[in-house]
Amino acid sequence: MLDSKKDILWRVYLVYFGILLFAVAILVKLVLIQFKERQKWIEKAETQEIKEFSLEASRGNILDANGNLLATSIPIFEVRFDASSPLISNDVFYSNIDSLSLGISKILGSKSKAQVKKELVKARKSGNRYFLINRRTTYQQLKKLRRFPIFRRGKYSGGLITHRKTKREHPYKELAARTIGYENAKEDLYVGIEGAYANYLQGKKGKQLRRRINHGDWIPLYNENEIEPQNGMDVITTIDVNIQDVAENALLRQLLNHKAFQGCAVVMEVETGDIIAIANLRYDSTDKKYKETYNYAIGESIEPGSTFKLPSLLAALDEGKTKLTDSLITGAGYKMYYGRTVQDVHKIGNGRISVRDAFEQSSNVGLSIIITESFKNNPSAFVDKLYAMSLNKPLGLKIKGEGKPYIKHPSNKQTWYGTSLAWMSFGYELQITPLQTLTYYNAIANGGKMVKPRFVTKIMKNGLVEEDYGVEVINKQVVKKETVELAKSLMEGVVERGTAKTSFQGSPYKIAGKTGTAQISVGGAYNKRNYNASFVGYFPADNPKYSCIVVVNNPSGGKYYGG
């Protein structure tokens, strides 16, 4: 019995001893935490309660050539109030609450003075240090709010908390909207000038430390660690909003009149390649309106049709293969090549025409005869000549989405056919964008010098030029000087005597150019219902200042042939 009691006592003492050791261990740990590890745990707690936030930079402006805003960032502020700030005494709060409530009510207008006062007092009593006053406050409203009682004590003592955001605005709405573009970094979308010059426009984000308070909200810690954001730079474009407006409205009228699917109009300055206006409109069947949703001029590689007759004919003229006075037999207006028929819209004259007539009257048969006779023994020489004119290379625009030109070569036996030489002569079996076509015609207007289309001239920061983009030459001389002069006389003839004669009667300027009509391949086959109609040229013809192109895609409201 005695042994049993001793055994029990021994077990009890053992338990007590264990508890005592555990208590001592806890006490030692507490002492260590309180004295030795105190700083470590304070720092850890602060890192959990303090977090670094990014401050959004204001995106730079995009301006037209005359300083008009094409795209700008409007600041929008979320305004909050540290109603329970220890720096705001009860005397200060309650002696100014009426004036503050009245001011907020007048400026924001969404609530009465009594409602505002009731909410502010409630926020004060509940210890709310992150009370929402207004989520979308303009800069003008914020400036007035900062002058109100309590708030005017400053960002530290006044309890006013602001978070800045920006909203991108296009003051001219749809005008050149697709070329101005947008940036959506989350979806990796960089469109137009906004996307191409994003690195300059976006600026540099700032940093701000914030402390977590009740309800998980974060309030700024205004201290020396805060880094202010650096606003983005401004981009100065070549666009002239006045000419852009004229171009866009003129294009819209044509699309409406002819019930077309889409179209584009581009105006370029001859000497510099500056894009003065670029309009792209596409029909939206959901609301039955034309909108700038696709940059057709830059992105769409199409069979150009008759507007390609100029480089084709110049290839033969430049190589001395033909002369403008040479005679051609076009007969009734059709000719067979390997079982396929090349056909004109109608018979021209008595069936015997000159090379000049073939161009001015836009004869498919005439051009096919000129090119096949000139290059049938060496078709590579024809295509190599087109390559030497830089027609097979993209323009290398900074704006993303440029369509790639396609001009096949006889060395590729899989794509080259017996009919290729004839069909390429009048703009089929090859592809090129409207802007690439315009760039070639602009080169002729510019004496043979091909310059790269320019959309942006300068990058500005705080009124000073950061980068200056000069004129960039793509090809110093696309054809010989004397061939350029022949080209100019041919295009003047198109307007004076040829397919564009009726279109420009009464024009205040002398115009030179070329009309074009190209059937569109649908399901691998061509038909007379689907086609592009176009005109490309320059003015004044005797001293070219501007070149332009207009393309109307799939007109359905009556005939609308370019030539």
Number of C-alpha atoms within 10 A of each C-alpha: 5 6 8 9 10 11 10 11 12 12 12 12 11 12 12 12 12 12 12 12 12 12 12 12 12 12 12 12 14 14 13 12 14 12 10 11 13 13 12 10 12 10 11 11 11 12 12 10 14 18 16 15 15 14 19 20 20 25 26 23 22 26 22 21 19 13 13 17 17 23 25 19 16 15 17 19 20 17 20 19 23 24 24 22 17 11 13 18 11 12 8 12 19 13 13 14 18 15 16 21 22 18 19 22 18 12 15 17 10 12 15 14 18 13 13 21 20 12 15 24 16 14 19 19 11 11 15 20 23 23 21 17 19 15 13 15 21 15 14 10 15 17 10 13 20 16 14 18 19 20 18 15 15 12 14 17 15 21 23 22 21 21 15 17 17 15 11 14 14 16 12 14 10 15 23 24 23 22 25 23 20 19 18 11 10 6 7 9 13 19 21 23 24 26 22 19 21 21 12 20 24 21 18 19 17 16 16 20 19 18 17 15 14 10 9 9 13 18 22 20 16 12 10 8 11 17 14 15 17 16 20 22 26 26 27 23 25 23 28 18 22 12 14 21 17 13 22 22 14 14 22 22 11 16 26 16 13 17 17 22 18 25 28 28 27 23 26 27 21 27 19 20 25 23 23 25 26 31 31 28 28 21 19 14 9 6 7 8 11 19 18 22 16 19 24 27 27 24 18 19 20 23 27 28 29 28 29 24 25 22 24 23 25 22 27 21 22 19 15 11 15 19 16 15 11 12 17 18 14 26 16 16 20 17 18 11 14 8 8 10 12 19 17 19 13 10 15 19 12 11 12 16 20 17 21 22 24 26 24 26 22 27 28 27 26 33 26 26 20 25 24 19 15 20 18 15 9 11 17 16 18 24 22 16 20 18 15 15 22 17 22 20 15 15 20 12 14 15 20 16 14 21 21 20 21 18 18 18 17 19 10 9 9 7 11 14 14 11 18 19 25 26 23 26 28 32 25 21 22 21 23 25 23 27 28 25 20 24 25 25 28 32 27 28 30 24 22 24 22 27 23 22 26 22 28 23 18 19 22 20 16 10 9 11 12 13 12 12 11 11 15 13 15 19 17 13 18 27 24 15 15 12 21 23 14 19 24 20 16 23 26 24 23 24 23 18 14 21 21 25 14 11 10 14 11 8 8 8 12 18 22 27 29 31 29 25 25 25 19 22 13 10 6 6 8 13 10 8 12 15 23 25 25 27 21 25 28 32 18 16 20 14 11 21 17 23 31 26 26 27 26 26 24 21 24 16 12 9 10 18 17 22 25
